[in-house]
């Protein structure tokens, strides 16, 4: 909510400046122009619950507080992704521009398998494996730019805008051990449908004019974009309970927190599917749904490229 208020406040300030100065500049002979901006660089994406869940499992297995101990780390999905963006920008005054941009989609997956032991230095008693998967379609972004000239060829660009983001997630977990207490195993697999949401962004950049038509541009941008309320399907099985009842085959994806009796230890999180109101097993199984799962595409990017005036 704070992010939305900040966006609306920033947009209101820009619009006020536009009313105060934009039309006066047009009356001085300014002609609208269209340019194409091509940039590339790197972006950081928070990713969210799917990575947080893996990190919580990693902490439990590394602590040795349950039946299995791990000396290796579970690998989470990479947060840093190469980014390419193309934007058509419409200069409506000498100071203000409107931009429509698309950037590249991405597909992240990483299989991770770690051996499990009863205690440090003991023979292996099993393994844990995970296969997280996150996809994002090509996002569409709309931006408002304010240009502040510093020198004859150099301008500072300030921008705010809104983007439309679509994503989906999937994951499989496989936990198997066999020690003096006997065999224990827990397997689960889930996958969401595609889900979309709006996000907000703000940026600061610079443009150096090499000629009347060609410019070098550099831009740093921060975005807030979270997708939740995913419809999903799930299957799970274990020999630890006679009847598993901590998921539904179809429903909404939730972040689930284990307390007293998680199949892989105490106090970790995983993602489950439930239709209707999720259960809270409390003392019996020590687990409850914390909230609807989130794919967090928030983060920042830094890009460098060129801008070419087309008309």
N, C-alpha and C positions, 0 to 999 in steps of 0.2 A: 504494500500500500504506500509506503514512503517513497519507493521508486516511482510509482505512478504520479504522486504529488509533485516530486522533483521534476519529472518530465513535463507535466502540465505547466508548472511554474516557469520552466526554462522556455517552453514554447510561447507562453504569454509574453515574456520579456522580449523575445525575438520579434513577435508579431507587433508589439508596441513600437519597437525601433523601426520596423518595416513601415508602419503607418506614418511615423514621424519623418523618415528620411527617404524612403524608397521612391515615392511618387515625385518628389522634388528632383531626384537624380534622373528619372526618366524624362522630366521636362527639360533637362539640360542636354538632350540629344542622345541619350543612351538607347542602344538598339539591342533587343533580346538576342541571345546566342545559345547554341546547343553544342555541348562538348561531350566527348567520350573519355572516361577515365579507366585505365587498366592498371591494377596494382596486384602485388603479391607479397607474401611474408608469412608470419606465423600467428597462430591464435591459441589461446588457452581456454579450455572448456572445463567447467567444474565437474561434469558428468553426474555427480549426485549419488543416489542411494545404492546403485549397483556396485560402485567402488567402495562406498562406506561399509556395505555389508561384507565384502571380501576382506577389508582391513580388520573388521571386528572378528571374523573367523580366524584370520592370521594371528591376532593378539591372543585369542583363546588357545590355539594350538601351540603357540610359542611359550605360553605360560606353564604348560604341563599340569594344569589344575584338574584335568579330567583324565580319562583313560588313555588318551593319545597325546604324544609330544612331537613337535615338528622342529627340525633344525633349519629348514628352508623357508623362504618367504613366498607367500602366494602373490602372484603378479596381477596387479590391477590394470585396467585399461589406461592407455596413454592419454594424458590431458593436453599435450601439445600437438597441434595439427597444422600442417602447411595450408595456407589459405591463398586463394586467388579470387579476385573480385573484378567485375565489370560494371560500370555505372554510367548511365546517361544523365547528364546534368543540364538543367535548363536555367540559364542566367536571366532572371526576370527583372532585376535592377542591377546597378553597378555593385551593390553590396549583397543582395540576396539571391540565392539559387535554390532550386528544387532538384533532388536526385532520386533516381530509381535504379537500384542495384541488385545484382544476383551474385552469389558466391558459390564455391564448390560444395557439393555434398561430401559426406564421409561415411565410412563403414569401419568400425573398430571391433576387433575380436582378438582374444588372447587366451589360449589354452594353458593351464598351469597345473602341474602335478607335483606334489611334495610327498616324500616318504614319512611315515609315522612310526614312533617308537614308544615303548612304555616309559622310558626315562632316558636321559642322555647317556649315550654309549651302549645302549642295549640293541639287540638285533631288531630289524624292522618287523613291525606287526601289521603293516598295511599301508594305505595311501589315501590321500585326499586329492581330488581333481576338480577344477572348475573351468567352465567355458563361457565367459560373459560375452555379450554381443550388443553393440549399440549402432544404430544407423540414423543419419540425418539427411533428409532430402534437401535440394537446393532451396535456400531461404530467399525470400524477396524482402527488400528493405526500402523504405521511403524516408528521405532525409531532407531537412531544411538547413541550408548553409548560410553563414554570415561571414563575409570576407572583410578583413581589416588590413589595408595596405600598410607596409612598414617602409619599404623603399620602392624605387621605380619598378623593380622586377620581382620583388618579394612580397607575398601576402600571407597572413595568418587566416586559417579557416576554422571556424567553430561550427559544430553541427549537433543537431538532436533529431531523433526520428523514431519510427516504429518498424518492426520487422515481423514477418510471418514465418514461423518455424514448424517443421513436421519431423517427428522421430518415432522410433520403435525400439524395443529392447527384448532380449532373450537371454536365458542362462540355464546351464545344467550343472548340478553338483553331484559328486559321487564320493561317499565316505565309507571306507571298508577297513575293518581291523579284526584281528583274531588274537586274543591274549588268554591269560589264565582264567578269565571270566567267561570265555567262549567267544563266538563270532558276533560282531555287531556291524550293521550296515544301514546306510540311509542314502537314498538317491532321489533326486527331484529334478524336474525340468519344466520350464514355463516360457511362454512367448506372448508378447503383446500384439495388438493391432496397431496400425499407424494412428497417431494422434497429433493434432496441431494446436498451436497457441500463439498469441501475439507476445512480442517482447519489445523492450525499449533500449535505445542506445544513445550515447553521446560521444562526441569525438573532438579532437584537437589536432590540427595539421598545418602544414605549410606548403605553399605553391611558389615555385621559382619559374618565372617566365623566360624561356630561352628565346622565344620569338612570339609573334602575334598569334600563332596557332599552337605552338608546342610548349608544354610546361612539365617540369619535374614536380612530383608531389610526394609527400610523406604524411602518414596519418596514423595516429593512435586512437583506438576506439574502445570504449567499455560498453558491455551489453548486459542486460538483465532479461533472461528468457528461461522460464521454467514450464515444463509440460507435466501434467498430472492427470489423474482419472483415466488411466489406461484400461481398456478392455483386454482381457488376456485368457489364455487357457493354461492348465497345469496338470501334471501327473507327478505322483510321489509314492514311495514305498519304503518300508523299513521292517526289520525284525524286532525292533525295540518295543513296539506296542502291538497289541492284538488288532486294534483298529486305529488307523491314523485319521484324525479329524481336525487337522490344522490347515486344511485347504479345501477348495471346491474345484471341480474340473473346468468350470467357466465362471467368469465374474470380473471383478475389478482387482488390479494389482495393488497390494498393500506392503508396507514395510512392517515386518514382524519382529518382535523382540522376545528372545528366549530368556527366561529367568532360571528357575530351579532345575528344569529337566530337559534342556535342549539335547538333541541326539548327538551333537558334537562337542558339548560342553556347556558352560554357564555364561550367561550375559552377552551372547552375540546376537547379531541381526541377520535375517535373511528376507527374501521377497517371496510373498505367497499370494495366491489368488483366492478371493472369497466373493460369494454372491450374497447380497444383502448385508446385514450387520455382522462384522467379524466376531468370533467368539473371544472370550477372555478366560483362559483356563486357570489362571492364578495359581493356587496351591497345587492343584492336581497335576498340571503339566508345566506350570510356571511360564506361560507364554501369552502374549496378547498383541493385537495389531496396534501399532503406534500411530499410523496415519496412512493416507494414500501415497503410493510410491511416486517419486519425482525423478524425471530426467532433467537435469540441470544443465542447460546450455549457456549459462551465464559465464562471463569471463572478459578477456580483453584481447585485442589484436594489434599488431604493428605491421603496417604495409608500406611499400615503396613502389612507385610506378610513374606513369606518364599521363598527361591529360592533353587531348588533341581537340581543338575547336573544329567542329564540322561545318557549322553555318554561322 
